[in-house]
Amino acid sequence: MTTIADYPALRRPEGFTQRSLGWVPWAPPVPEDELTEAQHDSLVEPGRATNPYFRLLARDPEALRARTLTDLDIFHNEDGGIPRWERELAAAAASRVNGCVFCASVHARAASRLSGRGDDVQRLLDEGVGARVDERWDAIADASAALTVTPSAFGAEHVERLRAAGLDDAGILDQISGAAFFNWANRLMLSLGEPEVV
């Protein structure tokens, strides 16, 4: 039987933040020194072996490899589409809607670093996706939020608004991909553990 961990003394974040956070699993991850060759391969990047989240997901190496390659393609393939910081904004908005403090911190920090718009990103964290910034930002945040609440809430009006804000087809696909991927990833992470202040 799997032992489920409880952390009564854990330093939990008090709210959404751009600080770097840790994450603790409720179920035991594969110990780093016990990762099989297939599990190491599924991490794609060797440095992920130190991360308990990825070692927990390594229990299903095929799923982890597919998940990681998808993640890397969405956020690091900048052949066309929107700049990476706007993809990070879409992920941060989805994470804010879902209440995933850990993922929101990672993607908000990346959006700030890549855009130089740290104050705007902090408003998203503090006020939620309803914080108004500018039309392009708002269109990305609103489309991401609609897709996150339920996919059927995202519709033609969001596509038209994104297009009017200057996104082409590849950019709209990037926005949808960033939000949809993190909508799924948030729910997985939220069901497997919790963030901690480190």
N, C-alpha and C positions, 0 to 999 in steps of 0.2 A: 504494500500500500504506500502511495506517495505521501510524504509528510508535507503539509502546507505550512509555510512559514508565516509568522506573525511578528510584527515589529513594534511593540508598544513604546519603545524609546526613540523611534525614528523621528528625525527632524524633517517634518513635512513642510513644503512651501506653503506660505499663507495665501498665495494668489498667483496669478500669471506673472511671469517674470522673463527677462532676457538673460538672467544669470544662467550659468552652466549648472545643470542639476545632475545628480546621480539617479539611478533607478535600481530598485531591488525587486527580485522576483518572488512570487508566493510559492511557486513550485521550483524544485531544484533544477538548475541548468546543468548541462554536461560539464564536469570539471575540465578545466583547460588541458590538463595533462592526459585526459582520457578521450579527447576528440579523435575520431577515426579519420582516415585519409578522406573518405567521402564527406565527412562533416567539415573538415578543414577546407576542402574544395568548395563546399556550399557557402562558405563565408565570403568567397570571392576575393576579399581583401584580408590578408593575414592578420592585420591589426585588430580586426573585429573579434578575434579569439579571446581578447581580454574583457569583452563586453558581455555581462551576464544575460542580457536580452537576446543577443545573437546566439549565445551558447544554448539558451533555452530553445530557441527556434531550430537549432541544429539537430534537435531530436527528430525532425523531419527534413533531412538534408535536401531532398528534391524541391520541396516547397520553399525552403529558405533560399536556395540558389535562384529560383525563378523570381522570388520576391526582391532579392538584392539586385539582380540584373535589371529588373523593371524600375526600381528606385533610381539606380544609377543612370539609366537611360533618360528618365523623366527630368532629372535635375542637372545632369552634366552634359547632355547632348544639346549643344546650342547651335546646331545647324538649322538656322531659320527659327521662326517662332518668336516668343517673347524672351526678354533677358532672364537670366537665372533668378534675379532678385524678385521678379514678378511671379515666377513659379513658386519661390519660397513664400511669397505673400499669400498665394492661393493655399498652400499647405498650412501656413500659420492661421489663416482665417478658418479653414476647416477644423483645425485643432482647437481653436478658441470656441467654436460652436459646440464641438463634442466635449469640451471640458478636459482635454488632454493637456495638462500643464507641462508635462515633459516635452512632448512633441512641439507644442506651441513655443516653448523656450528655444528649442533647437532651430526651428524655422524662422522665428522672429529675429533671433540673433543673426542668422544668415542673411535675412532680408535687410536688416539694418547695416550690416557690414558691407554688403554688395551694393546697396543703394545710397548709403550715406543719409538715410532718412529715419534715423533712430527715434526721433520724437514722434513721427507719424506712426511708426511701428508700435511704440509704447502706447499710443492712444488706442490702437486696435486691441492691445492686451487689456488696457484699463477699462475701456468703454464698450468693447465688443465690436462686432462687424458693422454695427450701425453708426460707428463714428465716421463722420463725413470728412474727406480729405481733398480729393479732386475727382473729376469724372472718371478717369481711367482707373485709378485706385479703387474708387467706389464700385465701378462695374465689375472689377475682378473680385473684390471682397463679397459683393452681393451675389454674384453668380456662384462663387465657392460656397457661400452659406446656403443658398437654395439647394445646391447639389448635395450638401451634407445633411440637411434636414431630412430629405427624402429625394431620391433621384427624379421622381416625377414632378417635383417642385421646380426643377430646372427646365426652362422651356425656350421657345423661339424668341421671346422678349429678351432673355438674357443674352442670347447669341447676337441679336440685333444691337443691343446696347454695347456689347463688347466690340462689335464691328465698328459702331459709331465712335467708340473711344480709340480706334486705331489698330485693333488687333486683326490680323489676317486669319485665314483658315488654320495655318500652322500654329499661330499664337493662341487661338481659341482652343485648339486641341491641347496645347501645353497647359492652359489654365484648367481645363477639365481634368486632364491627367493628374496634375499636381493636387487638386482638391479631391478627386475621387480616390487616388491612391492613399492619401492621408486620412480620408474618411474611414477607409478600411483599416489602415495601419493603427489609427488611434484606438479603434474599438478592440483590436487585437491586444495592443499594449495595455489598455485600461483593464482588460480581463485577466492579465497575467502578472501584474505587479503594480508598483506605485513609485512616484518620484521622491527623492530625498534631497535636502539641502546639504551640499558637501563643502 
